[in-house]
Amino acid sequence: MNLEPLATFHVDLDPILDLGDSHWGRRRVINIVGGTFDGPRLSGAVLPGGADWQIVHADGTISVDTRYTLRTHDDAHLYISTSGVRHGTPEVLARLAQGEAVDPSEYYFRLFCRFETGDERYLWLNRTLAVASAARTAAAVRYDAYTLT
């Protein structure tokens, strides 16, 4: 098994909507407002709509669950879903929560990516799994995605 670079994603976000504590943990929703992606096999725009429906657990770990739409440079539409985790020390997580710039090496933020499309040019994505290493900024998430070959 190898990792091949797929694309770097920059996903712009609305402010966090905090829905409060549930039996799963603290539920938060972060709406996706746009962005871009660019790489050797995939490039284009992140369309507004979709969100990250995340859970913050008692230990500060965040379970990530995103679903949104991409438009490629050649006008194909792709559905992407990611799931993953973000965790770090309480101090680092507090700095992220305050919108500070934090070096991604100070915390763990990894994603699993799945794609879906009916566009013949990108059907290969329906059969492809990707993993990503991510970083959070005050108003965006940036991640480098790699296909598992």
C-alpha positions as CSV (number, residue, x, y, z in Angstrom):
1,M,0.0,0.0,0.0
2,N,1.2,3.5,-0.9
3,L,0.0,7.1,-0.5
4,E,-0.3,9.2,-3.6
5,P,-1.0,13.0,-3.3
6,L,-4.6,13.8,-4.3
7,A,-5.2,17.5,-3.5
8,T,-4.8,20.2,-0.9
9,F,-8.2,21.4,0.4
10,H,-8.9,24.8,1.9
11,V,-12.4,24.8,3.3
12,D,-13.8,28.1,4.5
13,L,-16.1,27.9,7.6
14,D,-18.8,29.9,9.3
15,P,-18.5,30.5,13.1
16,I,-19.2,27.5,15.3
17,L,-22.9,26.8,16.2
18,D,-22.8,25.2,19.7
19,L,-25.9,23.1,20.2
20,G,-25.0,22.1,23.7
21,D,-24.4,18.8,25.5
22,S,-26.2,15.7,24.4
23,H,-25.9,12.1,25.4
24,W,-23.1,11.8,22.7
25,G,-21.1,14.8,23.9
26,R,-21.2,18.5,23.0
27,R,-22.8,18.8,19.6
28,R,-21.4,21.6,17.3
29,V,-22.2,22.4,13.7
30,I,-19.9,24.4,11.5
31,N,-21.3,25.4,8.1
32,I,-19.1,25.3,5.1
33,V,-19.2,28.5,3.0
34,G,-16.7,27.8,0.2
35,G,-13.1,27.1,-0.5
36,T,-10.7,25.6,-3.0
37,F,-8.8,22.4,-3.7
38,D,-5.8,21.8,-5.9
39,G,-3.7,18.8,-6.7
40,P,-2.2,16.6,-9.3
41,R,-5.5,14.7,-10.0
42,L,-8.1,17.0,-8.6
43,S,-8.7,20.7,-8.5
44,G,-11.6,23.2,-8.3
45,A,-13.9,24.9,-5.8
46,V,-15.6,23.9,-2.5
47,L,-19.3,24.9,-2.9
48,P,-21.2,26.7,-0.2
49,G,-23.4,24.3,1.8
50,G,-22.7,21.3,3.8
51,A,-21.2,21.3,7.3
52,D,-19.2,19.6,9.9
53,W,-21.5,17.9,12.4
54,Q,-19.0,17.4,15.2
55,I,-19.0,16.0,18.7
56,V,-16.7,17.3,21.4
57,H,-16.1,14.6,23.9
58,A,-15.4,15.0,27.6
59,D,-11.6,14.7,27.1
60,G,-11.6,17.4,24.4
61,T,-11.3,15.0,21.5
62,I,-13.4,16.1,18.5
63,S,-15.1,13.6,16.2
64,V,-15.4,15.1,12.8
65,D,-18.3,14.3,10.4
66,T,-18.4,16.5,7.2
67,R,-20.4,16.3,4.1
68,Y,-20.2,18.9,1.2
69,T,-20.0,19.4,-2.5
70,L,-17.1,20.1,-4.8
71,R,-17.0,21.5,-8.3
72,T,-13.9,20.5,-10.3
73,H,-12.0,22.8,-12.7
74,D,-13.9,21.1,-15.6
75,D,-17.4,21.4,-14.0
76,A,-17.9,17.9,-12.5
77,H,-19.7,17.8,-9.2
78,L,-18.4,15.6,-6.5
79,Y,-19.8,14.7,-3.1
80,I,-17.2,14.4,-0.3
81,S,-17.6,13.1,3.2
82,T,-14.9,13.1,5.8
83,S,-14.7,11.5,9.2
84,G,-11.9,11.9,11.6
85,V,-10.5,13.1,14.9
86,R,-8.8,16.1,16.4
87,H,-7.1,16.1,19.8
88,G,-4.4,17.7,21.7
89,T,-3.4,19.0,25.1
90,P,-6.0,21.2,26.9
91,E,-3.7,24.2,26.4
92,V,-3.4,23.7,22.6
93,L,-7.1,23.0,22.2
94,A,-7.9,26.3,24.1
95,R,-5.6,28.2,21.8
96,L,-7.4,26.7,18.7
97,A,-10.7,27.6,20.3
98,Q,-9.6,31.2,20.7
99,G,-8.7,31.3,16.9
100,E,-5.0,31.5,17.5
101,A,-2.6,30.2,14.8
102,V,-1.3,26.9,16.2
103,D,1.3,24.8,14.5
104,P,-0.4,21.6,13.3
105,S,2.5,19.6,14.8
106,E,1.1,20.5,18.2
107,Y,-2.1,18.5,17.8
108,Y,-3.4,15.5,16.0
109,F,-6.0,16.1,13.2
110,R,-6.5,13.3,10.7
111,L,-9.4,12.5,8.3
112,F,-10.7,9.7,6.2
113,C,-12.3,10.8,2.9
114,R,-14.9,9.2,0.7
115,F,-16.1,10.6,-2.7
116,E,-19.2,10.0,-4.8
117,T,-20.0,11.1,-8.3
118,G,-21.8,10.1,-11.5
119,D,-19.5,12.0,-13.7
120,E,-17.7,9.5,-15.9
121,R,-14.4,11.4,-15.8
122,Y,-14.2,10.9,-12.0
123,L,-15.8,7.5,-11.5
124,W,-12.4,6.3,-10.2
125,L,-13.1,8.4,-7.0
126,N,-16.1,6.2,-6.2
127,R,-13.7,3.3,-5.7
128,T,-10.9,5.3,-4.0
129,L,-10.3,5.9,-0.3
130,A,-8.2,8.8,0.9
131,V,-6.7,9.9,4.1
132,A,-5.6,13.4,5.1
133,S,-3.6,15.4,7.6
134,A,-5.4,18.6,8.6
135,A,-4.9,21.9,10.3
136,R,-7.5,24.3,11.8
137,T,-7.4,28.1,11.6
138,A,-9.8,30.6,12.9
139,A,-12.1,30.5,9.8
140,A,-11.0,27.5,7.8
141,V,-9.6,23.9,7.7
142,R,-6.7,23.0,5.4
143,Y,-5.9,19.4,4.7
144,D,-3.6,17.4,2.4
145,A,-5.4,14.4,1.0
146,Y,-3.7,11.2,-0.2
147,T,-5.2,8.3,-2.0
148,L,-4.5,4.8,-0.7
149,T,-3.2,2.7,-3.5
